[in-house]
Amino acid sequence: MTKIDDVARLAGVSTATVSRALRGLPTVSAATRRRVLAAAEQLDYEVSPSASRLAGGRTGTVAVVVPRITRWFFSTVVEAVEEYLHQSGYDLLLYNLGGREQVRQRVLRTANLHKRVDAIMLVATPLRPADLTALAALELPGVTISSGSRVPNWPCVRIDDVAAARAATRHLIDLGHQRIAHISGDPDDELAFTTHLDRRRGYQAALRSAGLRPDPSLDIESSFTIDGGTQAAAELLARGEPPTAIVAACDEMAMGAMTALRDVGLRVPQDVSVIGIDNHDLAGVLGLSTVAQPAAEQGRLAAQMLLDPLGARPQGPIVSQRGAGCDTPVVLPTRLVVRDSTAPPRAH
């Protein structure tokens, strides 16, 4: 069986050059590439991905760190990233933190990633100063998605969470609602996410711009899950007169809120309107109004930005080059999707 060493000897180059030439990297001259291709064809050599990677001093693997793989946003991003990596000849090494701070520290602050991966992608993973020091020591390229933390020299892909929540709240105000509640993330979450803080700011900004004062009694915190939304809405209803509308910080919380409302005999949207943020796969089935964010596109674009410095290209279509390789965050647009869960408030 022909090996890469045989091709290198016939072409008169190193095995690393053979690897780069056969992968189409731009660091090989046209003349050398032709010589390598001719030698490979003469010897009937079939490229071995593992041999090519080892010759180039790479693992062919990208580490992707997510807080909780079971959540819709994270699983959607990971699926898109995996598809792009596969098309580019790379493998994905998934680190699911499971919402645990101890696991996050073990992954980011140890030599866990050293020589195991060529690059790192952090999806909505909060960072501490010690984490930044550990990541810098790895000397690997990286990218963040939907993160409130910035890593020096790493590109970032995200949406404007403040604007998304503002659009959701503004939709309810335009329908005529004034008593608008907000259910959001848990501040006691181990990983200390910041997304819910930005979305609360958007909710409050929309109220103030309409001349409405945010009411703390209408602002409930819980986990970013269906159960969390159910619990938050139940607590909201236990406080007295229900609001005429609810802004949920994510679609899963909105789904839970709709369940809690129906459990006590309140109709959506006749009695209480509900809107979320995300455009979850089930949002259309449930008729949930939402502010859609391009989760899969964030994953594809981040993967492209990550692989570009490595000289990798997918076999399929290339995604948009917007901001690729830059240190300025790439902010993708969101859009309001109006369905059956929102309507003007019922006349009392």
C-alpha positions as CSV (number, residue, x, y, z in Angstrom):
1,M,0.0,0.0,0.0
2,T,1.4,3.4,-1.0
3,K,2.2,5.8,1.8
4,I,2.6,9.5,2.0
5,D,6.3,9.0,2.4
6,D,6.5,7.3,-1.0
7,V,4.7,10.3,-2.7
8,A,7.1,12.7,-0.9
9,R,10.2,10.8,-2.2
10,L,9.0,10.6,-5.8
11,A,8.0,14.3,-5.8
12,G,11.2,15.3,-4.0
13,V,9.4,17.2,-1.2
14,S,8.7,16.7,2.5
15,T,5.6,14.8,3.7
16,A,4.3,18.0,5.2
17,T,4.4,19.6,1.7
18,V,2.6,16.6,0.3
19,S,-0.1,17.0,2.9
20,R,-0.5,20.7,2.2
21,A,-0.5,20.2,-1.6
22,L,-3.2,17.5,-1.5
23,R,-5.4,19.6,0.8
24,G,-5.1,22.6,-1.5
25,L,-3.6,25.0,1.0
26,P,-2.3,28.3,-0.5
27,T,1.2,27.9,1.0
28,V,2.3,25.5,-1.7
29,S,3.4,26.8,-5.1
30,A,1.6,25.8,-8.3
31,A,4.6,24.0,-9.6
32,T,5.1,22.0,-6.4
33,R,1.5,21.2,-6.3
34,R,1.5,19.8,-9.8
35,R,4.6,17.7,-9.0
36,V,2.9,16.3,-5.9
37,L,-0.4,15.5,-7.7
38,A,1.5,13.8,-10.5
39,A,3.4,11.6,-8.0
40,A,0.2,10.8,-6.2
41,E,-1.5,9.8,-9.4
42,Q,1.5,7.7,-10.6
43,L,1.6,5.8,-7.3
44,D,-2.2,5.5,-7.1
45,Y,-2.1,7.2,-3.6
46,E,-5.3,7.7,-1.7
47,V,-5.2,10.5,0.8
48,S,-5.4,9.3,4.5
49,P,-7.0,12.1,6.6
50,S,-5.1,11.1,9.7
51,A,-1.7,10.9,7.9
52,S,-2.3,14.2,6.3
53,R,-3.1,15.8,9.6
54,L,-0.1,14.3,11.4
55,A,2.2,15.4,8.6
56,G,0.9,18.9,9.0
57,G,1.3,18.8,12.8
58,R,-2.5,19.0,13.3
59,T,-5.2,16.9,14.9
60,G,-8.0,17.8,12.4
61,T,-10.3,18.4,15.4
62,V,-12.1,21.4,16.8
63,A,-13.2,21.7,20.4
64,V,-16.8,23.0,20.8
65,V,-17.8,24.0,24.4
66,V,-21.5,24.4,25.2
67,P,-23.2,25.0,28.6
68,R,-26.1,22.5,28.0
69,I,-26.4,20.5,24.8
70,T,-30.1,19.7,25.6
71,R,-31.2,23.3,25.0
72,W,-32.5,24.2,21.6
73,F,-30.1,27.0,20.8
74,F,-27.0,25.1,21.7
75,S,-28.0,21.9,19.9
76,T,-28.9,23.9,16.8
77,V,-25.6,25.7,16.8
78,V,-23.6,22.5,17.3
79,E,-25.4,20.7,14.5
80,A,-24.6,23.5,12.1
81,V,-21.0,23.6,13.2
82,E,-20.6,19.9,12.9
83,E,-21.9,19.9,9.4
84,Y,-19.5,22.7,8.3
85,L,-16.5,21.0,10.0
86,H,-17.4,17.7,8.3
87,Q,-17.5,19.4,4.9
88,S,-14.1,20.8,5.7
89,G,-12.5,17.5,6.7
90,Y,-12.5,18.3,10.4
91,D,-13.9,16.5,13.4
92,L,-15.8,18.0,16.4
93,L,-14.9,17.3,20.0
94,L,-17.8,18.3,22.1
95,Y,-17.5,19.5,25.7
96,N,-20.9,19.7,27.4
97,L,-20.6,21.5,30.7
98,G,-24.0,20.4,31.9
99,G,-24.4,23.8,33.6
100,R,-21.7,23.0,36.1
101,E,-19.0,25.5,37.0
102,Q,-16.6,22.8,38.1
103,V,-16.7,21.2,34.7
104,R,-16.2,24.6,33.0
105,Q,-13.1,25.2,35.1
106,R,-11.7,21.7,34.3
107,V,-12.2,22.2,30.6
108,L,-10.8,25.7,30.3
109,R,-8.2,26.0,33.0
110,T,-6.3,22.8,32.5
111,A,-4.2,21.2,29.8
112,N,-7.4,19.3,28.7
113,L,-7.3,20.8,25.2
114,H,-3.5,20.8,24.7
115,K,-2.5,18.9,21.6
116,R,-6.0,17.4,21.3
117,V,-7.5,20.1,19.0
118,D,-6.5,22.7,16.4
119,A,-9.0,25.3,17.5
120,I,-11.6,26.2,20.1
121,M,-15.2,27.4,19.8
122,L,-17.0,28.7,22.9
123,V,-20.8,28.8,22.7
124,A,-22.4,31.2,25.3
125,T,-19.7,30.2,27.8
126,P,-19.0,32.8,30.4
127,L,-15.3,33.5,31.1
128,R,-13.3,34.6,34.1
129,P,-9.8,36.3,34.1
130,A,-8.2,33.0,34.9
131,D,-9.9,31.4,31.9
132,L,-8.5,34.1,29.5
133,T,-5.0,33.4,30.8
134,A,-5.5,29.6,30.3
135,L,-6.8,30.1,26.8
136,A,-4.0,32.4,25.9
137,A,-1.5,29.8,27.1
138,L,-2.9,27.3,24.6
139,E,-2.0,29.5,21.7
140,L,-4.8,28.2,19.6
141,P,-7.2,30.1,17.3
142,G,-10.7,30.4,18.6
143,V,-14.2,32.0,18.2
144,T,-17.1,32.8,20.5
145,I,-20.8,32.6,19.8
146,S,-23.4,34.5,21.8
147,S,-21.0,35.3,24.6
148,G,-20.8,38.3,26.9
149,S,-17.1,37.6,27.3
150,R,-14.5,38.7,24.8
151,V,-11.3,36.8,24.2
152,P,-8.5,39.0,22.8
153,N,-7.9,38.4,19.0
154,W,-10.8,36.0,18.8
155,P,-13.7,36.8,16.5
156,C,-17.3,36.8,17.9
157,V,-20.6,36.0,16.4
158,R,-23.8,36.9,18.2
159,I,-27.2,38.8,18.0
160,D,-28.2,42.0,19.7
161,D,-30.0,40.6,22.7
162,V,-31.1,44.0,23.9
163,A,-32.6,44.8,20.5
164,A,-34.4,41.4,20.3
165,A,-36.1,41.9,23.6
166,R,-36.9,45.5,22.8
167,A,-38.6,44.3,19.5
168,A,-40.7,41.7,21.4
169,T,-41.9,44.2,24.0
170,R,-42.5,46.9,21.3
171,H,-44.8,44.5,19.5
172,L,-46.9,44.1,22.6
173,I,-47.0,47.9,23.2
174,D,-48.0,48.5,19.6
175,L,-50.9,46.1,20.1
176,G,-52.1,48.3,23.0
177,H,-50.7,46.4,26.0
178,Q,-49.4,48.4,29.0
179,R,-49.4,45.8,31.8
180,I,-46.6,43.7,30.4
181,A,-44.7,41.1,32.5
182,H,-41.2,39.7,31.9
183,I,-39.9,36.3,32.7
184,S,-36.1,35.8,32.4
185,G,-33.0,33.8,33.4
186,D,-31.9,32.7,36.8
187,P,-29.3,35.0,38.3
188,D,-28.1,32.1,40.5
189,D,-27.2,29.9,37.6
190,E,-23.7,28.4,38.2
191,L,-22.3,29.6,34.9
192,A,-23.4,33.2,35.4
193,F,-24.8,33.9,32.0
194,T,-25.3,37.4,30.8
195,T,-27.9,36.9,28.0
196,H,-30.9,37.4,30.4
197,L,-29.4,40.7,31.6
198,D,-29.3,42.1,28.1
199,R,-32.8,40.9,27.3
200,R,-34.1,42.5,30.5
201,R,-32.5,45.8,29.5
202,G,-34.3,45.6,26.1
203,Y,-37.6,44.9,27.8
204,Q,-37.2,47.8,30.2
205,A,-35.9,50.2,27.4
206,A,-39.0,49.5,25.3
207,L,-41.3,50.2,28.2
208,R,-39.6,53.5,29.1
209,S,-39.6,54.7,25.5
210,A,-43.3,54.2,25.5
211,G,-43.7,56.2,28.7
212,L,-44.3,53.0,30.8
213,R,-42.6,52.4,34.1
214,P,-41.1,48.9,34.6
215,D,-42.9,47.2,37.5
216,P,-40.6,44.9,39.6
217,S,-43.6,42.8,40.6
218,L,-44.0,41.9,36.9
219,D,-40.4,40.8,36.5
220,I,-39.8,37.1,37.4
221,E,-36.6,35.1,37.2
222,S,-36.3,31.4,36.6
223,S,-34.3,28.9,34.5
224,F,-34.2,29.1,30.7
225,T,-36.5,26.0,30.3
226,I,-40.1,25.1,29.7
227,D,-40.4,24.1,33.4
228,G,-38.7,27.4,34.4
229,G,-41.3,29.3,32.3
230,T,-44.1,27.4,33.9
231,Q,-42.9,28.2,37.4
232,A,-42.3,31.8,36.6
233,A,-45.7,32.3,35.2
234,A,-47.3,30.5,38.1
235,E,-45.5,32.8,40.5
236,L,-46.6,35.8,38.5
237,L,-50.2,34.7,38.6
238,A,-50.0,34.1,42.4
239,R,-49.0,37.8,42.9
240,G,-52.5,39.0,42.0
241,E,-54.0,40.5,38.9
242,P,-52.4,38.9,35.9
243,P,-50.7,41.0,33.2
244,T,-52.3,41.4,29.8
245,A,-49.1,40.2,28.1
246,I,-45.8,38.4,28.9
247,V,-42.4,38.7,27.3
248,A,-40.3,35.6,27.8
249,A,-36.6,35.7,27.4
250,C,-36.6,32.6,25.3
251,D,-39.2,30.5,23.5
252,E,-38.9,27.6,25.9
253,M,-39.9,29.8,28.8
254,A,-42.7,31.2,26.7
255,M,-44.0,27.7,26.1
256,G,-44.0,27.0,29.8
257,A,-45.8,30.3,30.5
258,M,-48.5,29.3,28.0
259,T,-49.0,26.0,29.8
260,A,-49.3,27.7,33.2
261,L,-51.9,30.2,31.9
262,R,-54.0,27.5,30.4
263,D,-53.8,25.4,33.6
264,V,-55.7,28.2,35.4
265,G,-58.2,28.8,32.6
266,L,-56.6,31.8,31.0
267,R,-56.7,31.9,27.2
268,V,-53.7,32.8,25.0
269,P,-54.0,35.4,23.5
270,Q,-57.6,36.4,24.4
271,D,-56.7,36.9,28.1
272,V,-52.9,37.1,28.1
273,S,-50.6,37.5,25.1
274,V,-47.2,35.7,25.1
275,I,-44.1,36.3,23.0
276,G,-40.7,34.7,23.2
277,I,-37.2,35.0,21.6
278,D,-35.5,32.4,19.4
279,N,-38.0,30.9,16.9
280,H,-37.6,27.4,18.4
281,D,-38.5,24.5,16.1
282,L,-41.8,24.1,18.0
283,A,-42.8,27.8,18.0
284,G,-44.7,27.5,14.7
285,V,-46.5,24.4,15.8
286,L,-47.7,26.2,19.0
287,G,-48.5,29.4,17.2
288,L,-46.0,31.3,19.4
289,S,-45.0,34.8,18.4
290,T,-41.3,35.3,18.7
291,V,-38.2,37.3,17.7
292,A,-36.3,34.9,15.5
293,Q,-32.6,34.6,15.8
294,P,-30.4,32.8,13.2
295,A,-29.0,30.1,15.4
296,A,-27.7,27.8,12.7
297,E,-26.2,30.7,10.7
298,Q,-24.3,31.7,13.8
299,G,-22.8,28.3,14.0
300,R,-21.9,28.1,10.3
301,L,-20.4,31.5,10.2
302,A,-18.4,31.0,13.4
303,A,-17.0,27.7,12.0
304,Q,-16.0,29.4,8.8
305,M,-14.2,32.2,10.8
306,L,-12.5,29.5,12.9
307,L,-11.3,27.4,10.0
308,D,-10.2,30.2,7.6
309,P,-6.9,30.8,9.5
310,L,-6.2,27.0,9.2
311,G,-6.7,27.1,5.4
312,A,-9.6,24.8,5.5
313,R,-12.6,25.0,3.1
314,P,-15.8,23.0,2.9
315,Q,-16.6,20.9,-0.1
316,G,-20.1,22.4,-0.2
317,P,-21.2,26.1,-0.5
318,I,-19.3,28.7,1.4
319,V,-21.3,30.8,3.9
320,S,-21.3,34.5,4.0
321,Q,-17.8,36.1,4.6
322,R,-19.3,38.9,6.8
323,G,-16.6,40.0,9.2
324,A,-14.7,36.7,9.0
325,G,-11.4,36.9,10.8
326,C,-11.9,40.2,12.4
327,D,-11.9,41.1,16.1
328,T,-15.1,43.1,15.9
329,P,-18.2,41.2,16.9
330,V,-20.3,40.1,13.9
331,V,-23.9,40.9,14.9
332,L,-26.5,39.0,12.9
333,P,-30.0,40.4,12.5
334,T,-33.1,39.2,14.3
335,R,-36.7,39.5,13.0
336,L,-40.2,39.7,14.6
337,V,-42.4,36.7,13.7
338,V,-46.1,37.3,14.6
339,R,-48.2,34.3,15.2
340,D,-51.4,33.4,17.2
341,S,-50.1,34.0,20.7
342,T,-50.3,37.8,20.6
343,A,-53.3,40.0,20.1
344,P,-54.7,43.4,21.4
345,P,-55.7,43.3,25.1
346,R,-59.2,42.3,25.8
347,A,-61.5,45.2,26.7
348,H,-62.4,45.1,30.4
